[in-house]
Amino acid sequence: MPLESIIMFAVAAVFGLAGAWLLLQLRTPQGPARVYVYRMVGIMSLAAAIVLAFSATAMWRWSVQP
């Protein structure tokens, strides 16, 4: 596996964990502004993690010679 793919998977994991943590924080009562920010940033972080993971997988597969 190329180093670039490993780095992209690591960044995707960080984004995914951060997004999941923010969304899990919504289980406790929060103010309306904090709910809005946590929800938006959490969902966007999870989306970024998914896109980065897909991109890293594609780059990994393209770098492998058949």
MARFI-793113 format. One record per atom (N, C-alpha, C): residue in one letter; x negated, y negated, z negated; residue number from 1. Coordinates in pm, whole numbers. Last residue first. Layout:
<atoms>
+----+--------+--------+--------+-----+
! aa !     px !     py !     pz !   i !
+----+--------+--------+--------+-----+
!  A !      X !      Y !      Z ! NUM !
...
+----+--------+--------+--------+-----+
</atoms>
This chain:
<atoms>
+----+--------+--------+--------+-----+
! aa !     px !     py !     pz !   i !
+----+--------+--------+--------+-----+
!  P !    153 !    481 !   1231 !  66 !
!  P !    220 !    612 !   1248 !  66 !
!  P !    124 !    719 !   1298 !  66 !
!  Q !     14 !    278 !    978 !  65 !
!  Q !      2 !    324 !   1116 !  65 !
!  Q !     68 !    462 !   1129 !  65 !
!  V !    166 !     39 !    781 !  64 !
!  V !    129 !    180 !    788 !  64 !
!  V !    125 !    222 !    936 !  64 !
!  S !    274 !   -211 !    797 !  63 !
!  S !    127 !   -201 !    787 !  63 !
!  S !     79 !    -57 !    797 !  63 !
!  W !    544 !   -174 !    797 !  62 !
!  W !    484 !   -220 !    920 !  62 !
!  W !    332 !   -206 !    917 !  62 !
!  R !    586 !   -104 !    528 !  61 !
!  R !    612 !     -5 !    634 !  61 !
!  R !    547 !    -46 !    766 !  61 !
!  W !    517 !   -347 !    402 !  60 !
!  W !    446 !   -223 !    368 !  60 !
!  W !    464 !   -119 !    479 !  60 !
!  M !    707 !   -519 !    507 !  59 !
!  M !    565 !   -544 !    533 !  59 !
!  M !    482 !   -419 !    506 !  59 !
!  A !    940 !   -401 !    400 !  58 !
!  A !    921 !   -409 !    545 !  58 !
!  A !    774 !   -431 !    580 !  58 !
!  T !    892 !   -437 !    126 !  57 !
!  T !    908 !   -302 !    181 !  57 !
!  T !    885 !   -302 !    331 !  57 !
!  A !    887 !   -715 !    113 !  56 !
!  A !    768 !   -639 !     76 !  56 !
!  A !    775 !   -497 !    130 !  56 !
!  S !   1151 !   -772 !    188 !  55 !
!  S !   1040 !   -819 !    270 !  55 !
!  S !    912 !   -742 !    240 !  55 !
!  F !   1293 !   -657 !    -25 !  54 !
!  F !   1315 !   -610 !    112 !  54 !
!  F !   1199 !   -650 !    202 !  54 !
!  A !   1189 !   -814 !   -235 !  53 !
!  A !   1168 !   -669 !   -235 !  53 !
!  A !   1190 !   -610 !    -96 !  53 !
!  L !   1281 !  -1067 !   -159 !  52 !
!  L !   1137 !  -1040 !   -166 !  52 !
!  L !   1108 !   -891 !   -165 !  52 !
!  V !   1559 !  -1025 !   -181 !  51 !
!  V !   1500 !  -1061 !    -51 !  51 !
!  V !   1350 !  -1033 !    -51 !  51 !
!  I !   1581 !   -970 !   -458 !  50 !
!  I !   1625 !   -871 !   -358 !  50 !
!  I !   1559 !   -899 !   -223 !  50 !
!  A !   1484 !  -1206 !   -571 !  49 !
!  A !   1418 !  -1079 !   -600 !  49 !
!  A !   1455 !   -974 !   -496 !  49 !
!  A !   1672 !  -1391 !   -480 !  48 !
!  A !   1532 !  -1404 !   -436 !  48 !
!  A !   1457 !  -1274 !   -460 !  48 !
!  A !   1894 !  -1298 !   -623 !  47 !
!  A !   1894 !  -1295 !   -476 !  47 !
!  A !   1752 !  -1305 !   -421 !  47 !
!  L !   1809 !  -1351 !   -884 !  46 !
!  L !   1834 !  -1213 !   -843 !  46 !
!  L !   1836 !  -1200 !   -691 !  46 !
!  S !   1796 !  -1631 !   -865 !  45 !
!  S !   1675 !  -1553 !   -895 !  45 !
!  S !   1693 !  -1407 !   -855 !  45 !
!  M !   2064 !  -1697 !   -820 !  44 !
!  M !   1964 !  -1729 !   -717 !  44 !
!  M !   1834 !  -1652 !   -741 !  44 !
!  I !   2176 !  -1610 !  -1061 !  43 !
!  I !   2217 !  -1547 !   -935 !  43 !
!  I !   2115 !  -1574 !   -825 !  43 !
!  G !   2040 !  -1783 !  -1241 !  42 !
!  G !   2035 !  -1638 !  -1254 !  42 !
!  G !   2070 !  -1567 !  -1125 !  42 !
!  V !   2112 !  -2038 !  -1156 !  41 !
!  V !   1971 !  -1998 !  -1148 !  41 !
!  V !   1958 !  -1846 !  -1159 !  41 !
!  M !   2396 !  -2025 !  -1201 !  40 !
!  M !   2339 !  -2057 !  -1070 !  40 !
!  M !   2195 !  -2008 !  -1057 !  40 !
!  R !   2415 !  -1953 !  -1476 !  39 !
!  R !   2479 !  -1873 !  -1373 !  39 !
!  R !   2416 !  -1898 !  -1236 !  39 !
!  Y !   2270 !  -2155 !  -1605 !  38 !
!  Y !   2229 !  -2016 !  -1620 !  38 !
!  Y !   2289 !  -1929 !  -1509 !  38 !
!  V !   2424 !  -2382 !  -1526 !  37 !
!  V !   2283 !  -2368 !  -1487 !  37 !
!  V !   2238 !  -2224 !  -1496 !  37 !
!  Y !   2679 !  -2324 !  -1639 !  36 !
!  Y !   2663 !  -2351 !  -1496 !  36 !
!  Y !   2519 !  -2328 !  -1451 !  36 !
!  V !   2612 !  -2296 !  -1910 !  35 !
!  V !   2674 !  -2185 !  -1838 !  35 !
!  V !   2655 !  -2203 !  -1688 !  35 !
!  R !   2518 !  -2554 !  -1964 !  34 !
!  R !   2426 !  -2441 !  -1973 !  34 !
!  R !   2482 !  -2319 !  -1900 !  34 !
!  A !   2756 !  -2699 !  -1935 !  33 !
!  A !   2641 !  -2728 !  -1849 !  33 !
!  A !   2543 !  -2612 !  -1848 !  33 !
!  P !   2925 !  -2591 !  -2137 !  32 !
!  P !   2959 !  -2579 !  -1996 !  32 !
!  P !   2841 !  -2606 !  -1902 !  32 !
!  G !   2742 !  -2402 !  -2390 !  31 !
!  G !   2809 !  -2522 !  -2341 !  31 !
!  G !   2834 !  -2510 !  -2191 !  31 !
!  Q !   2816 !  -2061 !  -2481 !  30 !
!  Q !   2724 !  -2168 !  -2440 !  30 !
!  Q !   2808 !  -2290 !  -2400 !  30 !
!  P !   2843 !  -1754 !  -2652 !  29 !
!  P !   2905 !  -1884 !  -2617 !  29 !
!  P !   2798 !  -1991 !  -2590 !  29 !
!  T !   2679 !  -1480 !  -2485 !  28 !
!  T !   2703 !  -1560 !  -2604 !  28 !
!  T !   2765 !  -1694 !  -2563 !  28 !
!  R !   2649 !  -1391 !  -2228 !  27 !
!  R !   2738 !  -1314 !  -2317 !  27 !
!  R !   2768 !  -1391 !  -2445 !  27 !
!  L !   2461 !  -1527 !  -2089 !  26 !
!  L !   2598 !  -1577 !  -2078 !  26 !
!  L !   2695 !  -1499 !  -2166 !  26 !
!  Q !   2226 !  -1393 !  -2099 !  25 !
!  Q !   2245 !  -1498 !  -2198 !  25 !
!  Q !   2388 !  -1553 !  -2197 !  25 !
!  L !   2233 !  -1238 !  -1872 !  24 !
!  L !   2268 !  -1173 !  -1998 !  24 !
!  L !   2287 !  -1275 !  -2110 !  24 !
!  L !   2142 !  -1424 !  -1686 !  23 !
!  L !   2281 !  -1380 !  -1679 !  23 !
!  L !   2324 !  -1309 !  -1807 !  23 !
!  L !   1874 !  -1448 !  -1770 !  22 !
!  L !   1963 !  -1564 !  -1772 !  22 !
!  L !   2110 !  -1523 !  -1769 !  22 !
!  W !   1785 !  -1185 !  -1727 !  21 !
!  W !   1784 !  -1241 !  -1862 !  21 !
!  W !   1878 !  -1361 !  -1872 !  21 !
!  A !   1811 !  -1165 !  -1449 !  20 !
!  A !   1892 !  -1078 !  -1535 !  20 !
!  A !   1898 !  -1133 !  -1678 !  20 !
!  G !   1619 !  -1356 !  -1373 !  19 !
!  G !   1760 !  -1373 !  -1338 !  19 !
!  G !   1851 !  -1289 !  -1424 !  19 !
!  A !   1385 !  -1240 !  -1476 !  18 !
!  A !   1427 !  -1373 !  -1521 !  18 !
!  A !   1575 !  -1395 !  -1492 !  18 !
!  L !   1378 !   -998 !  -1334 !  17 !
!  L !   1389 !   -997 !  -1480 !  17 !
!  L !   1436 !  -1132 !  -1534 !  17 !
!  G !   1355 !  -1098 !  -1068 !  16 !
!  G !   1467 !  -1012 !  -1109 !  16 !
!  G !   1487 !  -1009 !  -1259 !  16 !
!  F !   1113 !  -1239 !  -1076 !  15 !
!  F !   1238 !  -1309 !  -1045 !  15 !
!  F !   1358 !  -1228 !  -1092 !  15 !
!  V !    943 !  -1021 !  -1134 !  14 !
!  V !    952 !  -1136 !  -1226 !  14 !
!  V !   1081 !  -1213 !  -1202 !  14 !
!  A !    984 !   -859 !   -909 !  13 !
!  A !   1018 !   -808 !  -1042 !  13 !
!  A !   1032 !   -923 !  -1142 !  13 !
!  A !    883 !  -1026 !   -710 !  12 !
!  A !   1025 !   -988 !   -707 !  12 !
!  A !   1069 !   -935 !   -843 !  12 !
!  V !    616 !  -1026 !   -785 !  11 !
!  V !    692 !  -1152 !   -791 !  11 !
!  V !    842 !  -1123 !   -789 !  11 !
!  A !    559 !   -755 !   -732 !  10 !
!  A !    543 !   -809 !   -867 !  10 !
!  A !    622 !   -939 !   -884 !  10 !
!  F !    606 !   -738 !   -457 !   9 !
!  F !    687 !   -658 !   -548 !   9 !
!  F !    678 !   -712 !   -690 !   9 !
!  M !    402 !   -912 !   -370 !   8 !
!  M !    542 !   -947 !   -346 !   8 !
!  M !    635 !   -867 !   -435 !   8 !
!  I !    177 !   -766 !   -450 !   7 !
!  I !    201 !   -899 !   -507 !   7 !
!  I !    347 !   -938 !   -488 !   7 !
!  I !    207 !   -542 !   -287 !   6 !
!  I !    207 !   -526 !   -433 !   6 !
!  I !    237 !   -659 !   -501 !   6 !
!  S !    180 !   -658 !    -36 !   5 !
!  S !    307 !   -596 !    -74 !   5 !
!  S !    316 !   -579 !   -225 !   5 !
!  E !    -88 !   -740 !    -48 !   4 !
!  E !     18 !   -840 !    -30 !   4 !
!  E !    154 !   -785 !    -70 !   4 !
!  L !   -230 !   -501 !    -61 !   3 !
!  L !   -227 !   -589 !   -178 !   3 !
!  L !   -114 !   -692 !   -168 !   3 !
!  P !    -62 !   -219 !     90 !   2 !
!  P !   -143 !   -341 !     95 !   2 !
!  P !   -126 !   -427 !    -31 !   2 !
!  M !    -85 !    117 !      0 !   1 !
!  M !      0 !      0 !      0 !   1 !
!  M !    -90 !   -124 !      0 !   1 !
+----+--------+--------+--------+-----+
</atoms>
